Amino acid sequence: MFQFFISAWALLLGMGLLMVGNGLQGTLLGVRGEIEGFTTFEMSFVMSAYFLGFLGGSRLAPEMIRRVGHVRVFAALASLISAVMIIYPFLPETYVWVAGRVLVGFCFSGVYVTAESWLNNAANNENRGQALSLYMIVQMMGIVAAQGLMLAGDPAGYETFVIASILVSVSFAPILLSISPTPAFETTKPMTLRQLMETSPLGCVGMFLLGGVFSAQFGMGAVYGARAGLSLVEISTFVAAFYVGAMLLQYPLGWLSDRMDRRFLITLAAAFGGAGAVMGVISGGNFGLLLVAAFFIGGMSNPLYSLLIAYTNDYLDFDDMAAASGGLVFINGLGAIAGPVITGWLMGDAVFGPGGFFIFVATLLFAMAVYALYRMTQRAATPVDETGTMAPIYPTASPVALDIAQEIAIEADQEEKNEQDVA
């Protein structure tokens, strides 16, 4: 593991800075939108635009890399991100912000694809699982750290936007100056959605619902805080609580995943996350309860991403796992695009007001829990000793990271099978 860190420290540092910039601009726009007088529904389109661009980037970035190479793609996309973050405060118009978010989402998706290809190249079979875990931790820590930087300047001014732009600009310097070799790039053709749905209905439905939950917390959490009248410190802490929960509860849920019926664990995780959202609805503005609500929503919904992938893999041959990951990313992306728009409508004064944020999240998570229970009645559970390994992965990752996670799962399962054959 130390050898991996030595070879990949520039990548990890660069991605950490990128995630700080990404986490900062999402929260900052939610607060600045309130200052500029944007309606909740307008902000929902701004936030949804990121996921539209991200989904498009995940499809187009591989072809861009094949044409001009990793280094040029990474540098070009990171430069565009930096430029857009400066544009936001100068042109506070809905259409400008929507276009900017589409471009930023597209660029971040391409940056992730490029960086994660380097990650896979820097790791080997012995440390790939630890490398992916470290990479995911760096991502989450970057988003959490970004919330603290919200206090570095006045969101009504330019300083914080400039900080986000500088962080992104600086982030690609250590990566591009690294002596790491440029990796070969290959992608797997995705499995058709029909095949995927026939293989794992729960995996597909769960990923679609989870896309809405994740995009709501990532895109609309700060908007909720601003609409609910939270202070800047409280908004930053509230958003950070989602990702703190994700980091702390990923391992316990992963440990349980390898020891029980995954459908039952999906039911429990979704139900606990839904209960956390209900706590937010009935909190009456109590900030302590809001933090607990955010912690459980993030702590359950983010690990559910890995859990649903692992569950789907239980019904796939090794050769089909990588192909299935592309389809799951696409389904999750569709849910993510719709999530902020529906949340914004529910948060309107004519519907539920700010509490619509938690109502939306609770509805999706409880729906997932109910559907998982239903699926338990439709076919027998896969024996625990025949299930695959759950690799850590978060919704912020690109299809490349999913491919890495699939490789880890396949390698772990094959090793276990070989040990059983020897015994």
C-alpha positions in Angstrom: 0.0 0.0 0.0 2.9 2.4 0.8 4.3 1.7 -2.6 1.0 2.7 -4.2 0.8 5.9 -2.2 4.3 6.8 -3.4 3.4 6.2 -7.0 0.0 7.9 -6.8 0.3 10.7 -4.3 0.1 13.3 -7.0 -3.1 11.8 -8.3 -4.7 11.6 -4.8 -3.6 15.2 -4.0 -5.0 16.5 -7.3 -8.3 14.7 -6.9 -8.6 15.9 -3.4 -8.3 19.5 -4.5 -10.7 18.9 -7.3 -13.3 17.5 -4.9 -12.9 20.5 -2.6 -13.6 22.7 -5.6 -16.6 20.6 -6.7 -18.1 20.4 -3.2 -17.5 24.1 -2.7 -19.2 25.2 -6.0 -22.3 23.1 -5.3 -23.0 24.5 -1.9 -22.0 28.0 -2.9 -24.4 28.1 -5.8 -27.2 27.0 -3.5 -26.6 29.9 -1.1 -25.8 32.4 -3.8 -29.0 31.5 -5.7 -31.0 32.6 -2.6 -29.1 35.8 -2.5 -29.8 36.5 -6.2 -33.5 35.8 -5.8 -33.7 32.6 -7.8 -36.8 30.6 -7.1 -36.5 27.1 -5.8 -37.7 25.7 -9.1 -35.1 27.7 -11.0 -32.4 26.4 -8.7 -33.6 22.8 -9.2 -32.8 23.1 -12.9 -29.4 24.6 -12.1 -28.6 21.6 -9.9 -30.1 19.0 -12.2 -28.0 20.4 -15.1 -24.8 19.0 -13.4 -26.0 15.5 -13.6 -27.1 15.9 -17.2 -23.6 16.9 -18.1 -22.1 14.2 -15.9 -24.1 11.5 -17.7 -23.1 12.9 -21.1 -19.5 13.1 -20.1 -19.4 9.5 -18.9 -20.5 8.5 -22.5 -18.3 10.9 -24.5 -15.1 11.1 -22.4 -13.7 7.7 -23.4 -13.8 8.7 -27.1 -12.1 12.0 -26.3 -9.3 10.2 -24.5 -8.8 7.7 -27.4 -8.4 10.6 -29.8 -6.1 13.0 -27.9 -4.9 11.2 -24.8 -5.3 11.4 -21.1 -3.1 14.4 -20.5 -4.8 16.7 -23.0 -8.3 15.7 -21.9 -7.5 16.2 -18.3 -5.9 19.6 -18.7 -8.6 20.9 -21.1 -11.5 19.8 -18.9 -10.0 21.1 -15.7 -9.3 24.4 -17.3 -12.9 24.7 -18.4 -14.2 23.9 -14.9 -11.9 26.7 -13.5 -13.2 29.2 -16.0 -16.9 28.4 -15.4 -16.6 28.9 -11.6 -15.5 32.5 -12.3 -18.4 33.1 -14.6 -21.1 32.2 -12.1 -20.9 35.4 -10.0 -20.4 37.7 -13.0 -23.5 36.4 -14.8 -26.2 35.4 -12.2 -28.8 34.4 -14.8 -30.6 31.1 -14.7 -29.7 30.1 -18.2 -26.1 30.9 -17.7 -25.9 28.9 -14.5 -27.7 26.0 -16.1 -25.3 26.0 -19.1 -22.4 26.3 -16.7 -23.5 23.4 -14.6 -24.0 21.2 -17.7 -20.4 22.0 -18.8 -19.0 21.5 -15.3 -20.8 18.2 -14.9 -19.5 17.1 -18.3 -16.0 18.1 -17.4 -15.9 16.5 -14.0 -17.1 13.3 -15.5 -14.3 13.3 -18.0 -11.8 14.3 -15.3 -12.9 11.4 -13.2 -12.6 8.9 -16.1 -9.1 10.1 -16.8 -8.0 10.1 -13.1 -9.5 6.7 -12.4 -7.7 5.2 -15.4 -4.4 6.5 -13.9 -5.5 5.1 -10.5 -6.1 1.6 -12.0 -2.7 1.8 -13.7 -0.9 2.7 -10.5 -2.4 -0.1 -8.5 -1.8 -3.9 -8.8 -3.8 -6.9 -7.9 -2.5 -7.0 -4.4 -3.4 -3.4 -3.4 -6.2 -2.4 -5.9 -8.9 -2.8 -3.3 -7.0 -0.6 -0.8 -6.3 1.9 -3.6 -9.9 2.3 -4.5 -10.9 2.7 -0.8 -8.2 5.4 -0.3 -9.4 7.2 -3.5 -13.0 7.1 -2.3 -12.0 8.4 1.1 -10.1 11.3 -0.5 -13.2 12.2 -2.6 -15.5 12.3 0.5 -12.9 14.2 2.6 -12.6 16.7 -0.2 -16.3 17.4 -0.2 -16.4 17.7 3.6 -13.4 20.0 3.6 -15.1 22.2 1.0 -17.9 23.0 3.4 -15.4 24.6 5.8 -14.2 26.9 3.0 -17.7 28.3 2.6 -16.7 30.5 5.6 -13.6 31.9 3.9 -15.5 34.6 2.0 -18.9 36.3 1.6 -21.1 34.2 -0.7 -22.6 37.4 -2.0 -19.2 38.5 -3.3 -16.5 36.9 -5.6 -13.9 35.6 -3.1 -15.3 32.1 -2.6 -15.9 31.6 -6.3 -12.3 32.6 -6.9 -11.1 30.1 -4.2 -13.0 27.3 -6.0 -11.5 28.3 -9.3 -7.9 28.4 -7.9 -8.3 25.0 -6.2 -9.3 23.4 -9.5 -6.5 25.2 -11.4 -3.9 24.0 -8.9 -5.3 20.5 -8.7 -4.1 19.3 -12.1 -0.6 20.6 -11.7 0.7 17.7 -9.5 -1.0 15.2 -11.7 0.3 16.6 -15.0 3.8 17.0 -13.6 3.8 13.5 -12.2 6.2 11.0 -13.9 3.5 8.3 -13.8 3.1 6.8 -17.3 0.0 7.4 -19.3 -2.2 4.2 -19.0 -3.8 2.4 -21.8 -7.5 3.0 -22.0 -10.2 0.4 -22.6 -13.9 0.4 -21.9 -16.5 -2.3 -21.9 -19.6 -2.2 -24.0 -22.6 -1.8 -21.6 -25.1 -4.5 -21.2 -28.6 -3.6 -22.6 -31.0 -2.2 -20.1 -33.5 -4.9 -20.9 -30.9 -7.6 -20.1 -30.0 -5.8 -16.9 -33.6 -5.4 -15.8 -34.2 -9.1 -16.4 -31.1 -10.0 -14.5 -31.7 -7.8 -11.4 -34.9 -5.8 -11.2 -34.0 -4.6 -7.7 -30.6 -3.5 -8.8 -32.1 -1.4 -11.6 -35.0 0.1 -9.7 -32.8 0.7 -6.7 -30.1 2.5 -8.7 -32.8 4.7 -10.3 -34.3 5.7 -7.0 -30.8 6.2 -5.5 -29.9 8.5 -8.3 -32.7 10.8 -7.2 -31.7 10.6 -3.5 -28.0 11.3 -4.2 -28.7 14.2 -6.5 -31.1 15.7 -4.0 -28.6 15.7 -1.2 -25.6 16.8 -3.4 -27.5 19.4 -5.5 -30.4 20.6 -3.3 -29.0 20.2 0.3 -27.6 23.8 0.3 -30.7 25.1 -1.4 -32.8 23.6 1.4 -30.6 25.2 4.0 -30.9 28.6 2.4 -34.7 28.3 2.1 -35.0 27.1 5.6 -33.2 30.1 6.9 -30.1 28.4 8.2 -26.9 30.4 8.7 -23.9 30.0 6.5 -22.1 27.9 9.2 -25.2 25.8 9.7 -25.6 25.2 5.9 -22.0 24.1 5.6 -22.3 21.8 8.6 -25.6 20.3 7.4 -24.1 19.5 3.9 -21.0 18.0 5.4 -23.1 15.7 7.6 -24.3 13.8 4.5 -20.7 12.8 3.6 -19.4 12.3 7.1 -22.2 9.7 7.5 -21.2 8.1 4.1 -17.6 7.7 5.2 -18.4 6.3 8.7 -21.1 3.9 7.7 -19.7 2.5 4.5 -17.5 -0.1 6.2 -20.1 -1.5 8.7 -22.7 -1.9 5.9 -20.0 -3.5 3.7 -19.2 -5.9 6.5 -22.8 -6.9 6.9 -23.3 -7.2 3.2 -21.0 -10.2 3.0 -22.8 -11.9 5.9 -26.5 -11.7 5.2 -29.2 -11.6 2.5 -28.4 -8.4 0.7 -32.0 -7.7 -0.1 -32.8 -7.6 3.6 -29.8 -5.3 4.2 -31.0 -3.1 1.3 -34.4 -2.9 3.0 -32.9 -2.0 6.3 -30.5 0.6 5.0 -33.2 2.2 2.8 -35.7 2.2 5.8 -33.2 3.7 8.2 -32.3 6.4 5.6 -36.0 7.1 5.1 -36.5 7.3 8.8 -33.7 9.9 8.9 -35.5 11.9 6.3 -38.8 11.7 8.3 -36.8 13.1 11.2 -35.9 16.1 9.0 -39.6 16.6 8.2 -40.7 16.7 11.8 -37.6 18.4 13.2 -39.3 21.8 13.4 -36.1 23.5 12.4 -34.1 22.0 15.3 -30.6 22.1 13.9 -29.4 19.1 15.9 -32.1 16.9 14.5 -31.3 18.2 11.0 -27.7 17.0 11.4 -28.8 13.6 12.6 -31.2 13.4 9.7 -28.5 14.3 7.2 -26.0 11.9 8.8 -28.4 8.9 8.4 -29.5 9.9 4.9 -25.9 10.1 3.6 -24.7 7.2 5.8 -27.3 4.9 4.3 -27.8 6.1 0.7 -24.1 6.4 -0.3 -23.2 2.8 0.8 -26.4 1.6 -0.9 -24.7 2.4 -4.2 -22.0 -0.3 -3.5 -24.6 -2.6 -2.1 -26.8 -2.6 -5.1 -23.9 -3.2 -7.4 -22.7 -6.1 -5.3 -26.3 -7.5 -5.2 -26.5 -7.3 -9.0 -23.2 -9.0 -9.4 -24.5 -12.0 -7.4 -26.7 -12.9 -10.5 -24.0 -12.2 -13.1 -21.1 -14.3 -14.5 -17.7 -12.7 -14.1 -17.5 -11.8 -17.8 -20.7 -9.8 -17.6 -20.0 -7.7 -14.5 -18.1 -4.9 -16.2 -20.7 -4.7 -18.9 -23.5 -4.4 -16.3 -21.7 -1.5 -14.5 -22.2 0.8 -17.5 -25.9 0.1 -17.5 -26.2 0.7 -13.8 -24.3 4.0 -14.1 -26.7 5.1 -16.8 -29.8 4.2 -14.8 -28.5 6.0 -11.8 -27.7 9.0 -13.9 -31.3 9.2 -15.2 -32.6 9.3 -11.6 -30.0 11.9 -10.7 -31.2 14.2 -13.5 -34.8 14.0 -12.4 -34.1 14.3 -8.7 -33.3 18.0 -8.2 -36.2 19.1 -10.5 -38.8 17.1 -8.6 -37.3 18.2 -5.3 -37.4 21.8 -6.3 -41.1 21.5 -7.2 -41.9 19.9 -3.9 -40.0 22.6 -2.1 -42.1 25.4 -3.7 -44.2 27.5 -1.4 -47.3 26.2 -3.2 -46.5 22.6 -2.3 -44.6 21.6 0.8 -42.0 24.4 1.2 -38.5 23.6 2.3 -39.6 20.4 3.9 -40.3 19.0 0.5 -36.6 18.2 0.4 -36.9 15.6 3.1 -40.3 14.4 1.9 -38.8 13.6 -1.5 -35.8 11.7 0.0 -38.1 9.8 2.4 -40.4 8.7 -0.4 -37.7 7.3 -2.6 -35.9 5.5 0.2 -39.1 4.0 1.6 -40.1 3.0 -2.0 -36.8 1.2 -2.3 -37.3 -0.6 1.0 -40.8 -1.8 0.0 -39.6 -2.9 -3.4 -36.7 -4.9 -1.9 -39.2 -6.6 0.4 -41.3 -7.5 -2.6 -38.4 -8.9 -4.5 -37.6 -11.2 -1.5 -40.9 -12.9 -2.3 -40.1 -13.4 -6.0 -37.0 -15.6 -5.9 -34.9 -17.4 -3.4 -31.9 -15.6 -1.8 -28.4 -16.4 -3.1 -26.6 -18.3 -0.3 -24.3 -16.1 1.6 -21.3 -18.3 0.9 -21.9 -17.8 -2.8 -22.2 -14.0 -2.9 -19.5 -11.8 -4.2 -17.4 -9.2 -2.3 -18.8 -5.7 -1.9 -16.2 -3.2 -3.1 -16.4 0.4 -1.8 -17.7 2.9 -4.4 -19.7 6.2 -4.2 -22.1 7.8 -6.6 -19.5 10.5 -7.3 -17.3 8.0 -9.2 -17.2 7.4 -13.0 -17.8 4.1 -14.9 -14.0 3.5 -14.8 -14.1 3.3 -11.0 -17.0 0.9 -11.2 -14.9 -1.2 -13.6 -12.1 -1.2 -11.0 -14.6 -2.2 -8.3 -15.8 -5.0 -10.5 -12.2 -6.2 -11.0 -11.7 -6.2 -7.2 -14.9 -8.3 -6.7 -14.0 -10.8 -9.4 -10.4 -11.2 -8.1 -11.6 -11.7 -4.5 -14.3 -14.2 -5.5 -11.8 -16.2 -7.7 -9.3 -16.3 -4.8 -12.0 -17.5 -2.5 -13.1 -20.2 -5.0 -9.5 -21.3 -5.4 -9.0 -21.6 -1.7 -12.2 -23.7 -1.4 -11.0 -26.0 -4.2 -7.7 -26.5 -2.5 -9.4 -27.3 0.8 
